[in-house]
């Protein structure tokens, strides 16, 4: 019998990862939407999320969670951050410890500020080390076309990361492992804030100089809070950090960039969200990042100004002026000297 993997749920990224897995095994993808289920099974298409793409016949959709997971070697969860706890809770009765659980969601649980691996582990009643996170520069629209893509999988248990690496690795989808699960999750979530800002800068017509500065200082901001929370600073210079930041902040495939662009053009946040048709994780993450920065006493000026735009009604141009008018700084304020010395100890 062929090996089997389960993917929860059937959005653009979940469908793209199902396509990668289908190179090696049968894949059952779970969706609550019965019309979407029928479209995948009968037409081998998922037109809402990946229009015009023919899916492998090895991908079968179901609306039954138990059917999706039964006999699966691995379960890949790609639910929006706001739905992750509900999906993990629904998975619990069908999960067993022989299954590798991988998540590919970049965000926080807004109320608790918990990372997705923590949320999943709590609901499954297992150690966080049993969970693997998949992240890196990877647009679903390119992955389903078999464009060369490189990602990273991270877990506290190296064996689990290696299992995930073997599951996904193929001729066009290269996978590296990383033990810094905290850093990989933080980088994947926080870069969405900077991507929103980059889109906003483009929508305002500020050009390449402004965007380059935003990405550079944004990466410093992400690294600063990540290291303060205990992550390895080198993670932020890798695929989950600068790699994912570049692709998310410069491409029209990026829903975070597109949302920021429309806000920069003058559209309201509610109008933008109503027109997207998909979750914009960066908006939720901006709210979470503001609270996290206050909790750890770390300055995140870009996230702070984006919060004012998104939730306080501040005009984007006013927020940019506030950033440009900040007190003079030295560039190498990536992290505190104390934190740097602790990491090197």
N, C-alpha and C positions, 0 to 999 in steps of 0.2 A: 504494500500500500504506500502511496505517496505521503510524504510528510505534509502537515497542515499548519497554517498560521491563521490567527483571527485578528481582524482590525476593527477597532471601535473608535470612531464613527466614519461615515462616508462623505466627509467634506473633501476639499481639494487636496489637502496634504495627506489625509488618510487614504484617499484613492490612489494618490501617487505612490505612497509607500506600499500599498497592496500590489501595485504594478511591479515594483522592484522585487518584492517577495515572490511574485508569480513566476519569475524566471527560474525559481528553484523548487517551488512547492505549490500545492493547492492553497487558496486563500478564501476564507469566508469573511465578508465584510458586513458589519452590523449597522443597521439604520432603523430609526423609529418610523421613518417616512415610507409608507407602503408603495407609493407611486415611484419613489426613487429606487426602492428594492426591485420593482418590476422592470423598470427601465434598464437597470444594470443586468438583470438576468435575461431579459428578452432582446434588448438592443445592444448590450455590451457598451453602454454609454452612461455618462454622468454629466448631462448637458448643463445643469445649473452651475456646477463647479469647474468642470473641465470640458467646455464645449468643443465639439469636433474631434474628440479623442476616442479612438477605438480601444477598448479595454480587453485584456487577455480573457480568453474563455475559461481560464483556470480561476478567475475571480467570480465567486458566487455571493449574492447578497441575501441577507435574511433579516427579519424583524424579531427573531427569537434569540435572545442573548445566550441561552443554554445551547442551542443548536450551533451558534457561531463559535463557541469556545470548546465544545466537546471534541476531545481528541487532539487539540491544538498543542503544538510544541511551544509556541510563543503567542502571547497576546500583546498587540500593539495598540496603545490607547492614544488617540489623537483628538480628544474632546476639547472644546473651548475650556479655558481655565474656570469659568463660572459654572460649568457643568461637570467638572472632573470628579468632584466628590460623589455626585449622584451616579455617574457611570461606574466608578470604582465600587460603590456600594452595591450596584446591580450585578457587578461581576463576582462579588464575594462568594455567593452560593455555588458558582461554577468553577472557581479557580482552585488549583491544587499546587503544591510546592514543586512539582516537576515542570511546571510551566515557567518560562522566562517572560517577565512583564517588562515591556519597553514603553516609555511614553515619549511623545514628540511634541509636547505643548509648551509654548514659551510664555509663561506668565505666572502670577501669584494668585492665591486665593485672597480676594480683596479684603474680606473681613478679618481673617486671621493672619494675613501676610505670609502664610506658609507656602513653601515651594511645592510643586506638583508631586515630586517623589514622596514628600512627607504626607501629603493628602492621601495618596494611593496606599502607602504602607499602613496608615491609620485605618483605612476602610477594609483592607485585606487582612489586617491583624498580623502583619509580618514585619521583619526588620527592614529598614530603609535600604540596606545593602542588597536586598533581593530585587530592587528596582533598577532599571537601566534608563538613562535619558539619552535620546538621540537629538543632536543639534548640529548647527553649522549652516553655511551658505547654500541654500537649496530651495529654489522656487519650484513648486509643484508643476507649473506649466512647462518647465524645462526637463524635469525628471521624467515625466511621462513620455517625452520625446526621446528619451535615452541620451540626453546631452551629458557630457562628462561632468560629474558632480562629486564633491568630496565632503564628507561629514565626519563627526566624531560621536562615539558612544562612550558614556561614562557611568561608572558604578563604583560603589565602595567595595564590592567584591569583584576582583579582577576576572574571575571565571565567568561571571554573568556578562561582563562587558565583552569578553571574547566570544561567548555564545552569540550575542547580538551581532558582533562583527561578522561572524561566519554566516549568519542568517541573511544579512543585507548585502554583503560584498559581492559585486559582479563586475563585468567588463567595463561598465560605465559609471558605477556607483562605488566609489572607494571609501572605505571606512577605517578611521583610526580609533584607538582606545585612549582613555584618559581616566586617571583615578580621582581627579578633582571634580567630583559630581556637583559640589556646591558652586564652584566657579563656572562650570558649564551651564548650570541652570540660571544662575544670576546673569551671566553674559547674554544668554538667549532671550531672557525676559527684558532686561534693561535696555538693550540696543533698540527695541521697538520705540522707546521714548525718543531716542536720537533720530530715528528714521522719520517719526512724525515731524520733528523739528526741521529735518532736511527737506521734507516735502513742503512744509510751510515756507521755508526760505525760498524754495523754487517758485512757489505760488505768489510770493511777494515780488519775484523778479530780481532777487539779490545776486544771482550769478554764482560762478564756481568758487571765487575766493571765499565768500561767506560760507558756502557749504563745506569746503575743505576745513575751514576753521571750526565749524560746528562738529564735524566728525572727529577731528583731532581732540578738541576739548571735551567732546562727549565721551570719547574712549577713556580719557583721563578721569572723568567723573565716574564712569562705570567701574574702572579699576580701583579707584579710591574707596568707594563703598564696598566693593567686593573683597578687597584685602582686609578692610576693617572688620568684615564679617567672618574672615578666616579662609578665604579662597587664595589660591596660588596666583600671583600676578602674571605669570607666564601664560596662564589659560586665556587671559584677555588679549594676548598678542597672537592667539591661535585661531583655529577655524570657528570656534564658538564665539570668539570675541571680535577681533577686527575683520575676520572673514565674513561673518554673518552681518556685521554692521555695514560693511561696504555694499553687499548685495541688497540689503533691505533698505538702505538709505539712498540708493542711486537708481533703482529700477522701477519702471511702471508696473511690473508684476506685483510689487509690494503694496499690499492694501494699507499698511501704515503710511508709506510715502504718499499714496494717492489721497488718503484722508487728510494728511497734513497739507498737501497741495491745494485741495479744495478749501480748507480753512484759510490758508494764505490768500486765496483769491477773494475771500470775503464771505464764504458760506458759513452758516451757523453749524455748530457741532451736531445738533439734532438733524439738520438737513443732510449733513454728510453721512451720518449713521443710517438714516433712512434710505439713502441711495446706494449704499455699499452692498447690501444683501449678504454680507459675511461679517464675522466678528473682527473688530479692530482691537487687538490685544493691547496695543500701545496706550490707548486711552485709559483702560482700567489700570495698567501698570504705572502710569504717571501718578495716579492717586496713591497707589501702594508705595511707590518710591518716595513720595513726599513724607509719608509716615515713617518709612524705614530710615530715611536720612535724619529725621528728627530723633528717632530712637537711638541711633548710633552716633549722633552728633557729628555728622559728616556733611559738608556743604555739597549740594548738588544744584548749582544755580540754573543750569539748563532745564532740568526737571522742574525746578521751582517755578520758572517763568512759564513753562508749558502748562503747568497746573493752573496758573492764573488765567491763561488764555482759554483752557478747556472748561474750567469750572467757576471762574470768577468773572467771565465776560470781558477780560482785558483784551484790547486790540493787539493783534500780532506785532504790528510795528512798534507799539509801546513796549512790548515785552523785549523786542530786540534792542531797543534803546536802553532799557534797563540793564541788559547783559553787557552792552558796549560801554556803559558808564560805570561799571563796577570799579572798586578800588584797584590800584596797581598791584600786580602779583608777579612772582617769579614763575617761570614755566614749569619747573621741576617740583611742583607741589602735588605730585600724583598720590602720595601717601605720606603719613607721618613718619618721621625718622624712627620713632619708637616701634611702629609696626614693621617697618623695613628691617630693623635690627632683630626683631623677634622672628621674622620669617627666615633670616639667614642664620639664626642661632643653631 
